[in-house]
Amino acid sequence: QVQLVESGGGLVQAGGSLRLSCVASGRTFVAYAMGWFRQAPGKAREFVAASSWSGGSTVYAGSVKGRFTISRENAKNTVSLQMNSLTPEDTAVYYCAARAGLYSAEYYNTTDYDYWGQGTQVTVSS
């Protein structure tokens, strides 16, 4: 089992930045691909970004590409999401997710992931 805890959410004005972090605990000696998803009120949970175990392969949703950056520090069991140029459309609960995997980052669906955090709220005001 892997436990994931997100932090770093909050209220920010449009154009601002936030950095989300997710710390994993438990069975962390297994290689895991990590992803970030978000869910706005009344909408389905959607893919944001994902990273391979090494961090050498990353993928992004088109809506965040060029603005968000996913990174990880395996020594600290941490994955981060740097979010820049935020817009009100980025308002959502952001979730960290993990799945066993060594090389790929191309896991875009919620069903691809085995473990989820509780989420952290990001609100962007106009």
C-alpha positions as CSV (number, residue, x, y, z in Angstrom):
1,Q,0.0,0.0,0.0
2,V,1.0,3.6,-0.7
3,Q,-0.3,6.6,1.1
4,L,-0.3,10.0,-0.7
5,V,-0.7,13.4,0.9
6,E,-0.9,16.6,-1.1
7,S,-0.2,20.1,0.1
8,G,0.3,23.5,-1.3
9,G,-3.1,24.4,-2.5
10,G,-4.7,27.8,-1.8
11,L,-6.2,31.0,-3.2
12,V,-4.2,32.9,-5.8
13,Q,-5.0,35.7,-8.2
14,A,-5.1,35.0,-12.0
15,G,-1.6,35.1,-13.4
16,G,-0.1,33.9,-10.2
17,S,1.7,30.7,-9.3
18,L,1.4,27.8,-6.8
19,R,3.5,24.8,-6.1
20,L,1.8,21.6,-5.1
21,S,3.6,18.8,-3.4
22,C,2.7,15.1,-2.8
23,V,4.5,13.0,-0.3
24,A,4.3,9.2,-0.6
25,S,4.7,6.8,2.3
26,G,4.3,3.1,2.7
27,R,5.6,0.7,0.0
28,T,7.8,3.3,-1.6
29,F,10.6,1.0,-2.6
30,V,8.6,-0.1,-5.5
31,A,8.9,2.0,-8.7
32,Y,5.9,4.2,-9.2
33,A,4.8,6.5,-12.0
34,M,3.1,9.5,-10.5
35,G,0.3,11.7,-11.9
36,W,-1.7,14.8,-11.1
37,F,-5.4,15.1,-11.8
38,R,-7.9,17.8,-11.0
39,Q,-11.6,17.9,-10.5
40,A,-13.7,21.1,-10.8
41,P,-17.2,21.3,-9.3
42,G,-19.7,19.4,-11.4
43,K,-17.0,18.0,-13.7
44,A,-15.2,14.7,-14.1
45,R,-11.7,14.3,-12.8
46,E,-9.2,15.1,-15.5
47,F,-5.6,14.4,-16.2
48,V,-3.1,17.2,-15.7
49,A,0.4,15.7,-15.8
50,A,2.4,12.6,-15.2
51,S,6.0,11.6,-14.6
52,S,7.8,8.3,-15.0
53,W,9.7,6.8,-12.1
54,S,12.9,8.5,-13.0
55,G,11.4,11.7,-14.0
56,G,12.9,11.4,-17.4
57,S,9.6,11.1,-19.1
58,T,6.8,13.6,-18.5
59,V,3.4,14.2,-20.2
60,Y,0.9,17.1,-19.8
61,A,-2.6,17.9,-20.7
62,G,-2.8,20.4,-23.5
63,S,-4.6,22.9,-21.3
64,V,-1.6,23.1,-18.9
65,K,1.4,22.5,-21.2
66,G,3.9,25.3,-21.0
67,R,2.4,26.5,-17.7
68,F,2.7,23.6,-15.4
69,T,5.8,21.5,-14.6
70,I,5.8,18.1,-12.9
71,S,9.0,17.0,-11.1
72,R,9.9,14.5,-8.5
73,E,12.5,13.7,-5.9
74,N,12.5,10.0,-5.3
75,A,14.9,10.3,-2.4
76,K,12.3,12.3,-0.6
77,N,9.3,10.3,-2.0
78,T,7.9,13.6,-3.3
79,V,6.4,14.7,-6.6
80,S,5.6,18.4,-7.2
81,L,3.5,20.4,-9.6
82,Q,4.7,23.9,-10.3
83,M,1.8,25.9,-11.7
84,N,2.4,29.2,-13.4
85,S,0.2,31.7,-15.2
86,L,-2.9,30.4,-13.4
87,T,-6.4,31.2,-14.7
88,P,-9.8,30.8,-13.1
89,E,-10.3,27.8,-15.3
90,D,-7.5,26.0,-13.2
91,T,-9.7,26.2,-10.1
92,A,-10.2,22.6,-8.9
93,V,-9.3,20.1,-6.3
94,Y,-5.9,18.6,-7.3
95,Y,-5.1,15.0,-6.7
96,C,-1.9,13.1,-6.7
97,A,-1.9,9.5,-7.9
98,A,0.5,6.6,-8.2
99,R,0.8,3.4,-10.1
100,A,3.4,0.8,-10.3
101,G,5.7,1.4,-13.3
102,L,9.3,2.0,-14.2
103,Y,9.7,3.7,-17.6
104,S,6.5,5.2,-18.9
105,A,4.7,8.3,-17.9
106,E,1.8,7.8,-20.4
107,Y,-1.0,7.1,-18.0
108,Y,-3.8,9.5,-18.7
109,N,-6.8,7.8,-17.2
110,T,-8.0,7.7,-13.6
111,T,-8.3,3.9,-14.0
112,D,-4.6,3.7,-14.8
113,Y,-3.7,4.6,-11.2
114,D,-3.9,2.5,-8.0
115,Y,-3.4,5.0,-5.3
116,W,-4.8,8.4,-4.7
117,G,-4.4,11.3,-2.3
118,Q,-7.2,13.2,-0.6
119,G,-6.7,16.3,-2.8
120,T,-5.8,19.9,-2.2
121,Q,-8.0,22.8,-3.3
122,V,-6.7,25.4,-5.7
123,T,-8.8,28.5,-6.3
124,V,-7.8,31.1,-8.8
125,S,-9.6,34.4,-8.6
126,S,-10.1,36.7,-11.5
